[in-house]
Amino acid sequence: MIRMIGLDLDGTLLTRDKRVSEQNRLALEEAHRTGAVIVPVTGRPLSGIPQQVADLPFIRYLITSNGAVITDREKGCAIRERCMSKETAASVLRIAEGEAVIREYFAGGAGFHDARTRDLLWKKFAGTPILQYLEQSRVLVDNLYGSLMKREGAIENLSVMFASRKERDGAIEKLQKIKGINIILPMPTDIEVTSCEADKGDAMLALAAMLGLRREEVMAMGDGHNDLGLMKDAGLSVAMGNSNPEIIEAADYMTEDNEHDGVALAIRRFVL
């Protein structure tokens, strides 16, 4: 019996225009009524959770920043963190320098960037639904390194967008020499970097253990490179129809894509 559903957001629960479809919402409500714990598991920081998801009354736990943080909304605090030091984060950002490179760090549930990166991001995503996500989740700082090194807490995640795949691959070769990090490939020219202890699947199973649930009672759904841990660790893994080939190969089952209520169809097949 499935008692926990771990859900990636972008490309999975959310449509291309970043909405929760009515069929997906209804299926989640029905699953909740059966006793299933619904847990968004996303690369977004806490402040980037879409309002439609945040407004779902049955969402208590959130796994954010690619598994770096588990938040209990009822308690109003993080109950598990697997972050990197600011020194490690600074080492990564120094390797990923360049006038056309977009660089951000995530800490305390928000993303931080300087004016140059803000302008590049706004130009890159102008007229798309992603712009609203950026506006609600980013904090502008005068100096990226200065603000990073002044932070008291650890760093959840780093996002770096390069101008070309060749430039990205060159940076990855250098980054692989840094100990204690995990490199995620969300897009052909982008990388995200977390602590090597941060993983969506690990975080999902850690939360399940806190709630007294077994691995066999956990179902996960995802579509991208950062969801590989979800596919490997869940008792039942479901790839979206729009998934990367490696996700489809790792999953137990493939549902429809995120534009055709794939989440709802999987829930109705395996939970309801």
Steps between C-alpha positions, in 0.01 A plus 500: 500500500632844405507733800733774369519667158816696420437742214744700292344832395638641173436257217301270727217644710511838324402559139729699268328821610566404867146407600356208694231354274156437643532123448835493682358703789197274535714185493729642770200585717360148462839346580525716811157380613625142480776595746786554256755771590553730199851645485630741232865414430655779295817676399332831580573680826222532758407852385459369145216257576211602268203652676269232361712236674550701819121548524427126502387451862630145528862585416690496831850396393714646221833370371681786327834596340550153352468321833711740707211604726187337643254753640210428734247774427304423815807560717618782276860379479743269327514153655794373293780681311781368284681812385849601386730751668525851361869435431411206277231705328749781436745252344232385257399854403862604437536219246174603331594860423438695179306800376230286340476251787192514723592415860279474809520349846211379712480526877227543758236405246582770244727561201758779495657671200660831396370757252693353206347157550155649561515683167614186317225292658227752428613517135520121470155433646308812396140419411510150655336361817847451649532875548231497770688224681820705485328813628355323803811302597807718432677760711723764339841554663769756422786251505450127448816385680467757774144404588589130476791524744299711747227238533481319832319193371616241247422502128220281364565506129678680217368570151729581208389558140765512228484644150588166339522131578873504425552768763290304749690176440831679549382629836373157604845351438645749749212466748549125523820569693306667783418255778161475664277624218239349270464635145151494344429558130152654468554640148760457222682821595422515874617340821379497858733413786407367844676331788583137418265414790204674335281284278127498434472126554698500824291786636174328404598176677627697802161667530323167454707355787409797721134422433540128564454401137686229310665544161241267346228747600658790308418594141698768315448683172750705302638588159853645516861426595452619857218244543724199448529449876122499527474229235764283666389540861121485481315175550308585182646749251305667221657691212305768319444459127722806446787354706867476411595153366700418815194568717280278284758223520527526879124514564260213563224656292447787255188714508376777268690827475449806720266660246260205513445440873769234532510543877125446536505192279781340702329578831174349380678188381723433800341680797127534445 
